[in-house]
């Protein structure tokens, strides 16, 4: 049990890291070096716990996909969940440091800016506490959300390079890197059995390198991870151009690849911004889909059992291209037919809706997808063709068909794609869920009422109450006669939420 680790052991481990990585002692180390060394110690404890977990302990895995994860500060949170926060505080004080100052040294992980990211971070903590095997997936933004500064009474935005101070948590996994392809052409080929084969040529490759951030559940019962994808070019430098003194141009390919993960939500008023955002989203989902499928083959062998072992939760519409990307992998890489692939996808993917304003639902210009993602465009067209047949069969020739199309008015409607493929669609409150059922998605709800539900999202009481407001935490414990409220969901329920619900 990690709670049995003493403050002297924690102090010794921190001092070892200070000496090995920074060549300083606890007397000469800066607060930032103390924080980094402390983070390394906590990370190594979590890594050891993760290493002893059985790879087949859970039959079902959750993959939570979100463009944002507002993780906040991890040192105090992970120490608390591992049961060694008192030992850590004691060790820091014995070194003559103020624990609060060390905790405040850690920057917020700049991976989100609002409710979407807060929700994702809280669910990762909850799923680990519930003992669910879950992996979060997102982008390893270099700059993330901006910093606010005030000059002459005016707010200004400054890039926030949070990763410099967060390296203690981020572990690169180069062996798991994958290639993501943009542009190019698709050539049609037919084998002797009459099966269509898509050959992708003249594309621009980008390498997706995962950086893992470990997440400890309360009492250390489960260690899960947040996998963040970093974009790199396969060609770091054009030596021919560099040798001809064209230094800036020689780095162009590398720069265009790395800009994909440069910032959170690049401005998209101009066409270039829209292209960059779509690149971000496809880079994210393609790398994630390849990762999940590869691990499934390693663990379970048969790709046809994929739907039995995986739930992929789409947090808002940003990761929706996971649907055609999975189809691409099942058909083009693993030789499955369309119908078999589509049934697997429908068993695997669920969708959390965050907005009830139809004008705010994400949609992409058809032309951009055609040029940037030619194979995905082919798959989207076929999904839409079959979806139209389904709508006409159920609604006849009326307006309900038109407003539920996936491709309409030269645009791809991402929410409608989710409705076509996802086995569950949930709102984030009871009222929200009712609006989805009775208004925004009423047409599909009339056909598939069992697909629609809601999950009321509160705070993560371990993350945002017990640590942030210890006085209130103490009062609650006094009134309840103990700390059982911290694991209330687990002890009351005992089983994971039903399909489509989140932790």
C-alpha positions as CSV (number, residue, x, y, z in Angstrom):
1,X,0.0,0.0,0.0
2,X,1.3,3.4,-0.9
3,X,-0.1,4.8,2.3
4,X,2.6,2.9,4.2
5,X,5.3,5.0,2.6
6,X,6.9,7.2,5.3
7,X,7.9,10.8,4.9
8,X,11.5,9.8,5.3
9,X,11.3,7.5,2.3
10,X,9.6,10.2,0.3
11,X,12.3,12.7,1.3
12,X,15.1,10.3,0.4
13,X,13.5,9.6,-3.0
14,X,13.2,13.3,-3.7
15,X,16.8,14.0,-2.7
16,X,18.0,11.2,-5.0
17,X,16.1,12.8,-8.0
18,X,17.5,16.2,-7.1
19,X,21.0,14.8,-7.2
20,X,20.6,12.6,-10.3
21,X,18.7,15.0,-12.5
22,X,19.6,18.5,-11.3
23,X,23.0,18.0,-9.5
24,X,21.7,19.9,-6.5
25,X,20.9,19.1,-2.9
26,X,17.7,20.0,-1.1
27,X,19.4,23.0,0.5
28,X,20.4,24.5,-2.9
29,X,17.5,23.4,-5.0
30,X,14.9,25.9,-6.3
31,X,11.2,25.4,-5.7
32,X,10.8,24.4,-9.3
33,X,13.5,21.7,-9.0
34,X,11.9,20.4,-5.8
35,X,8.5,20.2,-7.6
36,X,10.0,18.4,-10.6
37,X,11.8,15.9,-8.4
38,X,8.6,15.3,-6.3
39,X,6.6,14.8,-9.5
40,X,9.2,12.2,-10.7
41,X,8.8,10.3,-7.4
42,X,5.0,10.3,-7.6
43,X,5.1,9.3,-11.3
44,X,7.5,6.4,-10.6
45,X,5.2,5.1,-7.8
46,X,2.2,5.2,-10.2
47,X,4.3,3.5,-13.0
48,X,5.1,0.6,-10.6
49,X,1.5,0.2,-9.7
50,X,0.5,0.3,-13.4
51,X,3.2,-2.3,-14.2
52,X,1.7,-5.0,-11.9
53,X,-1.9,-4.6,-13.2
54,X,-3.0,-7.6,-15.2
55,X,-3.3,-6.8,-18.9
56,X,-6.5,-8.9,-19.1
57,X,-8.0,-7.9,-15.8
58,X,-10.9,-6.0,-17.5
59,X,-12.9,-7.3,-20.4
60,X,-14.2,-3.9,-21.3
61,X,-12.0,-0.8,-21.8
62,X,-13.2,2.8,-22.0
63,X,-11.5,5.3,-24.4
64,X,-12.5,8.9,-23.5
65,X,-11.8,11.2,-26.4
66,X,-11.8,15.0,-25.9
67,X,-10.1,18.0,-27.4
68,X,-9.8,19.3,-23.8
69,X,-8.7,17.9,-20.5
70,X,-8.6,20.5,-17.8
71,X,-6.3,18.5,-15.5
72,X,-5.2,21.3,-13.3
73,X,-2.3,20.5,-11.0
74,X,-1.3,16.9,-10.5
75,X,1.2,16.7,-7.7
76,X,-1.2,17.3,-4.8
77,X,-4.0,15.4,-6.5
78,X,-2.0,12.2,-7.2
79,X,-0.4,12.2,-3.8
80,X,-3.8,12.6,-2.2
81,X,-5.3,9.7,-4.2
82,X,-2.3,7.5,-3.5
83,X,-2.7,8.2,0.2
84,X,0.8,9.8,0.7
85,X,-0.1,13.5,0.8
86,X,0.8,13.7,4.5
87,X,4.1,11.9,3.8
88,X,4.9,14.3,1.0
89,X,4.0,17.4,2.9
90,X,6.1,16.1,5.8
91,X,9.1,15.4,3.6
92,X,9.0,18.9,2.0
93,X,8.8,20.5,5.4
94,X,11.7,18.5,6.7
95,X,13.7,19.8,3.7
96,X,12.8,23.3,4.9
97,X,10.3,23.9,2.2
98,X,6.7,25.2,2.4
99,X,4.6,22.5,0.8
100,X,2.0,25.1,-0.4
101,X,4.7,27.0,-2.2
102,X,5.9,23.8,-4.0
103,X,2.3,22.9,-5.0
104,X,1.8,26.4,-6.3
105,X,4.9,26.1,-8.4
106,X,3.2,23.6,-10.7
107,X,1.5,25.1,-13.7
108,X,-2.0,24.2,-14.7
109,X,-1.9,21.7,-17.6
110,X,-3.1,24.0,-20.4
111,X,-5.2,21.4,-22.1
112,X,-8.6,23.1,-21.9
113,X,-10.4,26.2,-21.0
114,X,-13.9,25.4,-19.8
115,X,-16.6,22.9,-18.9
116,X,-15.6,20.4,-21.6
117,X,-12.1,20.0,-20.2
118,X,-13.3,20.0,-16.6
119,X,-15.8,17.3,-17.4
120,X,-13.2,15.1,-19.1
121,X,-10.7,15.5,-16.2
122,X,-13.3,14.6,-13.6
123,X,-14.4,11.5,-15.5
124,X,-10.8,10.3,-15.7
125,X,-10.4,10.6,-11.9
126,X,-13.8,8.9,-11.4
127,X,-13.2,6.0,-13.7
128,X,-9.8,5.3,-12.1
129,X,-11.5,5.4,-8.7
130,X,-14.3,3.1,-9.9
131,X,-11.6,0.6,-11.0
132,X,-12.5,1.0,-14.7
133,X,-9.7,0.5,-17.2
134,X,-9.8,3.8,-19.1
135,X,-7.6,5.8,-21.3
136,X,-8.1,9.5,-22.1
137,X,-7.0,10.7,-25.5
138,X,-6.3,14.3,-26.6
139,X,-3.6,16.5,-28.2
140,X,-0.4,17.5,-26.5
141,X,-0.7,21.2,-27.2
142,X,2.6,23.0,-26.9
143,X,1.0,26.2,-25.7
144,X,-2.5,25.3,-24.7
145,X,-4.7,27.9,-23.3
146,X,-3.3,31.4,-23.2
147,X,-2.1,33.3,-20.1
148,X,-3.9,36.5,-19.1
149,X,-1.9,39.7,-18.4
150,X,-3.0,43.2,-17.8
151,X,-1.3,46.2,-19.2
152,X,-2.6,49.8,-18.8
153,X,-5.9,48.3,-17.6
154,X,-6.3,46.1,-20.7
155,X,-6.2,42.4,-20.9
156,X,-3.6,40.9,-23.2
157,X,-3.1,37.3,-24.3
158,X,0.3,35.6,-23.9
159,X,1.2,32.1,-25.0
160,X,1.5,29.7,-22.1
161,X,4.2,27.1,-22.6
162,X,3.0,24.8,-19.8
163,X,4.9,21.8,-21.1
164,X,8.2,23.1,-19.9
165,X,7.2,22.7,-16.3
166,X,5.1,19.6,-16.9
167,X,7.8,17.3,-18.2
168,X,7.8,15.6,-14.9
169,X,4.4,14.1,-15.7
170,X,4.7,13.5,-19.5
171,X,6.3,10.2,-20.6
172,X,7.0,9.9,-24.3
173,X,6.3,6.5,-25.8
174,X,8.2,6.4,-29.0
175,X,7.5,2.8,-29.7
176,X,3.8,3.6,-30.0
177,X,4.2,6.3,-32.6
178,X,1.9,6.1,-35.6
179,X,1.7,7.8,-39.0
180,X,-1.2,10.0,-40.0
181,X,-1.8,10.9,-43.6
182,X,-3.1,14.1,-45.2
183,X,-4.0,14.9,-48.8
184,X,-3.0,12.7,-51.7
185,X,-5.1,10.6,-54.0
186,X,-7.2,7.4,-53.7
187,X,-6.9,4.9,-56.4
188,X,-9.5,2.2,-56.7
189,X,-8.5,-1.5,-57.0
190,X,-10.6,-4.6,-57.0
191,X,-9.3,-8.0,-56.0
192,X,-10.3,-11.4,-57.5
193,X,-13.2,-11.7,-55.1
194,X,-14.7,-8.3,-56.2
195,X,-13.6,-6.5,-53.0
196,X,-12.8,-2.8,-53.3
197,X,-9.3,-1.8,-52.2
198,X,-8.3,1.8,-51.7
199,X,-4.7,2.7,-52.4
200,X,-3.6,6.0,-50.9
201,X,-0.7,7.7,-52.7
202,X,1.1,11.1,-52.8
203,X,0.0,11.9,-49.2
204,X,1.8,14.0,-46.7
205,X,2.7,12.0,-43.6
206,X,2.8,13.3,-40.0
207,X,4.1,11.3,-37.1
208,X,2.0,11.1,-34.0
209,X,4.1,10.5,-30.8
210,X,2.2,9.7,-27.6
211,X,3.1,11.4,-24.3
212,X,1.4,9.7,-21.4
213,X,0.2,11.3,-18.2
214,X,-0.6,8.8,-15.4
215,X,-3.8,9.3,-13.3
216,X,-4.2,7.6,-9.9
217,X,-7.7,6.7,-8.7
218,X,-8.6,7.3,-5.1
219,X,-6.8,4.9,-2.8
220,X,-4.6,3.8,-5.7
221,X,-7.0,1.1,-6.8
222,X,-6.5,1.8,-10.5
223,X,-3.8,3.7,-12.5
224,X,-5.1,5.0,-15.8
225,X,-3.5,7.2,-18.3
226,X,-4.1,10.3,-20.5
227,X,-2.5,9.8,-23.8
228,X,-1.6,13.1,-25.5
229,X,-0.5,13.1,-29.2
230,X,2.4,15.2,-30.3
231,X,2.9,16.0,-34.0
232,X,6.3,15.6,-35.7
233,X,7.5,15.5,-39.3
234,X,9.2,12.3,-40.5
235,X,11.8,14.7,-42.1
236,X,13.4,17.0,-39.6
237,X,15.4,18.9,-42.1
238,X,15.7,19.2,-45.9
239,X,19.5,19.0,-46.2
240,X,19.6,20.0,-49.9
241,X,17.8,23.3,-49.1
242,X,19.9,23.9,-46.0
243,X,23.1,23.3,-47.9
244,X,22.0,26.0,-50.3
245,X,21.5,28.5,-47.5
246,X,17.7,28.3,-47.6
247,X,17.5,27.8,-43.9
248,X,13.9,28.8,-43.3
249,X,12.6,26.8,-46.2
250,X,14.6,23.7,-45.2
251,X,12.5,23.6,-42.0
252,X,9.2,24.2,-43.7
253,X,8.0,20.6,-43.7
254,X,8.9,20.2,-40.0
255,X,7.2,23.4,-39.1
256,X,3.9,22.6,-41.0
257,X,3.7,19.2,-39.1
258,X,4.4,20.6,-35.7
259,X,2.0,23.5,-36.0
260,X,-0.8,20.9,-35.7
261,X,-0.2,20.6,-32.0
262,X,1.0,24.1,-31.4
263,X,-2.1,25.7,-29.8
264,X,-5.5,24.9,-28.5
265,X,-8.3,26.0,-30.8
266,X,-6.5,28.0,-33.5
267,X,-8.6,30.9,-34.9
268,X,-10.7,29.6,-37.8
269,X,-12.2,32.7,-39.3
270,X,-9.9,32.3,-42.4
271,X,-9.7,29.2,-44.6
272,X,-6.2,28.4,-43.3
273,X,-7.5,28.3,-39.8
274,X,-10.3,25.9,-40.7
275,X,-7.8,23.6,-42.4
276,X,-5.6,23.6,-39.3
277,X,-8.5,22.8,-37.0
278,X,-9.6,19.9,-39.2
279,X,-6.0,18.7,-39.3
280,X,-5.9,18.8,-35.5
281,X,-9.1,16.7,-35.3
282,X,-8.1,14.1,-37.8
283,X,-4.6,13.8,-36.5
284,X,-6.1,13.3,-33.0
285,X,-8.7,10.6,-34.1
286,X,-6.5,8.8,-36.6
287,X,-3.7,8.3,-34.1
288,X,-6.1,7.3,-31.4
289,X,-8.0,4.8,-33.6
290,X,-4.7,3.2,-34.7
291,X,-3.6,3.0,-31.1
292,X,-6.8,1.3,-29.9
293,X,-6.9,-1.1,-32.8
294,X,-3.3,-2.1,-32.4
295,X,-3.6,-2.7,-28.7
296,X,-6.8,-4.7,-29.3
297,X,-5.0,-7.0,-31.7
298,X,-2.1,-7.5,-29.2
299,X,-4.5,-8.2,-26.3
300,X,-7.4,-10.1,-27.9
301,X,-6.2,-11.1,-31.4
302,X,-9.4,-11.1,-33.5
303,X,-10.5,-7.7,-34.8
304,X,-14.0,-9.0,-35.0
305,X,-14.3,-9.0,-31.2
306,X,-13.5,-5.2,-31.1
307,X,-17.0,-4.2,-30.2
308,X,-17.1,-6.6,-27.2
309,X,-14.1,-5.0,-25.5
310,X,-14.2,-1.3,-26.2
311,X,-16.4,1.8,-25.6
312,X,-15.2,5.0,-27.3
313,X,-16.8,8.0,-25.7
314,X,-16.9,11.1,-28.0
315,X,-16.9,14.2,-25.8
316,X,-18.6,16.8,-28.0
317,X,-18.3,16.5,-31.8
318,X,-14.6,17.3,-32.2
319,X,-13.6,13.6,-32.2
320,X,-16.5,12.5,-34.5
321,X,-14.1,11.5,-37.4
322,X,-13.2,8.5,-35.2
323,X,-16.3,6.9,-36.9
324,X,-15.1,6.9,-40.5
325,X,-11.5,6.4,-39.4
326,X,-12.5,3.1,-37.6
327,X,-14.3,2.1,-40.8
328,X,-11.1,2.8,-42.8
329,X,-9.0,0.7,-40.5
330,X,-11.4,-2.2,-40.3
331,X,-11.9,-2.3,-44.1
332,X,-8.6,-1.2,-45.6
333,X,-6.1,-2.5,-43.0
334,X,-8.0,-5.6,-41.7
335,X,-10.0,-6.7,-44.7
336,X,-13.5,-6.6,-43.2
337,X,-16.6,-5.8,-45.3
338,X,-18.7,-2.7,-45.0
339,X,-21.6,-4.3,-43.1
340,X,-19.4,-6.1,-40.6
341,X,-17.3,-3.0,-40.0
342,X,-20.4,-0.8,-39.5
343,X,-21.9,-3.2,-36.9
344,X,-18.6,-3.1,-34.9
345,X,-18.5,0.7,-35.0
346,X,-22.1,1.0,-33.9
347,X,-21.4,-1.3,-30.9
348,X,-18.3,0.7,-29.9
349,X,-19.0,4.5,-30.1
350,X,-21.1,6.8,-27.8
351,X,-21.6,10.5,-27.9
352,X,-21.8,13.3,-25.3
353,X,-23.6,16.3,-26.6
354,X,-22.7,19.7,-25.0
355,X,-24.9,22.2,-26.9
356,X,-28.6,22.5,-27.8
357,X,-28.1,25.3,-30.3
358,X,-28.3,23.8,-33.8
359,X,-26.2,26.7,-35.2
360,X,-23.4,25.7,-32.8
361,X,-23.2,22.1,-33.8
362,X,-20.0,21.4,-35.7
363,X,-20.0,21.2,-39.5
364,X,-17.2,21.1,-42.0
365,X,-17.0,22.4,-45.6
366,X,-17.2,19.4,-48.0
367,X,-14.4,20.8,-50.1
368,X,-11.9,20.8,-47.3
369,X,-12.6,17.2,-46.3
370,X,-12.3,16.1,-49.9
371,X,-8.9,17.7,-50.4
372,X,-7.4,16.9,-46.9
373,X,-8.9,13.5,-46.2
374,X,-9.8,11.8,-49.5
375,X,-10.4,8.3,-48.2
376,X,-12.4,9.6,-45.3
377,X,-14.6,11.5,-47.7
378,X,-15.3,8.3,-49.7
379,X,-16.4,6.6,-46.5
380,X,-18.5,9.6,-45.4
381,X,-20.3,9.6,-48.7
382,X,-21.2,5.9,-48.4
383,X,-22.3,6.3,-44.7
384,X,-24.6,9.2,-45.9
385,X,-26.0,7.2,-48.8
386,X,-27.0,4.3,-46.5
387,X,-28.3,6.7,-43.9
388,X,-30.5,8.4,-46.4
389,X,-32.0,5.0,-47.3
390,X,-32.7,4.4,-43.6
391,X,-34.3,7.8,-43.1
392,X,-36.5,7.5,-46.2
393,X,-37.6,4.0,-45.1
394,X,-38.7,5.3,-41.7
395,X,-39.9,8.9,-42.6
396,X,-40.8,8.7,-46.2
397,X,-40.2,11.7,-48.4
398,X,-40.6,14.5,-45.9
399,X,-38.5,17.3,-44.2
400,X,-37.3,15.0,-41.5
401,X,-35.0,13.3,-44.0
402,X,-33.4,16.6,-45.1
403,X,-32.7,17.9,-41.6
404,X,-31.0,14.6,-40.5
405,X,-28.6,14.2,-43.5
406,X,-24.9,13.8,-42.7
407,X,-23.9,15.7,-45.9
408,X,-26.1,18.6,-46.7
409,X,-25.5,22.0,-48.5
410,X,-21.9,21.1,-49.3
411,X,-21.2,20.6,-45.6
412,X,-20.6,17.5,-43.3
413,X,-22.7,17.7,-40.2
414,X,-20.8,16.0,-37.4
415,X,-23.7,15.7,-34.9
416,X,-25.8,13.9,-37.5
417,X,-22.9,11.5,-38.1
418,X,-22.9,10.8,-34.3
419,X,-26.6,10.1,-34.4
420,X,-26.2,7.7,-37.3
421,X,-23.4,5.6,-35.6
422,X,-23.4,6.0,-31.8
423,X,-25.3,3.5,-29.6
424,X,-25.8,6.1,-26.9
425,X,-26.3,9.9,-27.0
426,X,-26.3,11.7,-23.7
427,X,-26.8,15.2,-22.5
428,X,-25.1,16.6,-19.5
429,X,-28.1,17.2,-17.3
430,X,-31.7,16.1,-17.0
431,X,-33.0,19.3,-18.7
432,X,-30.4,19.0,-21.4
433,X,-31.3,15.4,-22.0
434,X,-35.0,16.3,-22.3
435,X,-34.2,19.0,-24.9
436,X,-32.2,16.5,-26.9
437,X,-35.0,14.0,-26.9
438,X,-37.9,16.4,-27.4
439,X,-36.5,19.1,-29.6
440,X,-33.0,19.0,-31.1
441,X,-32.8,15.3,-31.9
442,X,-36.5,14.5,-31.7
443,X,-36.7,12.9,-35.2
444,X,-34.1,10.2,-34.3
445,X,-35.4,9.9,-30.8
446,X,-38.7,8.8,-32.2
447,X,-37.0,5.9,-34.0
448,X,-34.4,5.0,-31.3
449,X,-35.6,6.2,-27.9
450,X,-33.4,3.8,-26.1
451,X,-30.3,5.6,-27.6
452,X,-30.9,8.8,-25.7
453,X,-30.1,9.5,-22.0
454,X,-28.5,12.0,-19.8
455,X,-25.8,12.2,-17.1
456,X,-26.0,15.0,-14.5
457,X,-22.5,16.2,-14.0
458,X,-21.5,17.4,-10.6
459,X,-18.1,18.2,-9.2
460,X,-15.4,15.6,-8.5
461,X,-15.6,15.8,-4.7
462,X,-12.2,14.2,-4.3
463,X,-10.6,16.6,-6.7
464,X,-12.3,19.8,-6.1
465,X,-13.7,19.6,-2.6
466,X,-11.5,17.5,-0.3
467,X,-8.2,19.1,-1.5
468,X,-9.3,22.6,-2.4
469,X,-11.6,23.2,0.7
470,X,-10.3,21.0,3.6
471,X,-12.5,22.9,6.0
472,X,-15.6,22.0,4.2
473,X,-14.3,18.4,3.8
474,X,-13.7,18.2,7.5
475,X,-17.2,19.5,8.3
476,X,-18.8,16.9,5.9
477,X,-16.7,14.1,7.5
478,X,-17.8,15.2,10.9
479,X,-21.4,15.2,10.0
480,X,-21.3,11.9,8.2
481,X,-19.0,10.2,10.7
482,X,-16.2,9.5,8.3
483,X,-14.8,9.9,4.8
484,X,-17.1,7.5,3.1
485,X,-18.6,10.2,0.8
486,X,-15.3,10.2,-1.1
487,X,-16.1,6.8,-2.5
488,X,-19.9,7.0,-2.3
489,X,-20.5,6.1,-6.0
490,X,-18.3,3.0,-5.8
491,X,-19.7,1.7,-2.5
492,X,-23.3,2.3,-3.4
493,X,-23.2,1.1,-7.0
494,X,-20.4,-1.4,-7.1
495,X,-20.7,-1.8,-10.9
496,X,-19.8,0.5,-13.8
497,X,-22.5,2.6,-15.3
498,X,-24.7,1.1,-17.9
499,X,-23.7,1.3,-21.6
500,X,-23.4,4.9,-22.8
501,X,-23.1,6.4,-19.4
502,X,-19.9,7.9,-18.2
503,X,-18.3,7.3,-14.8
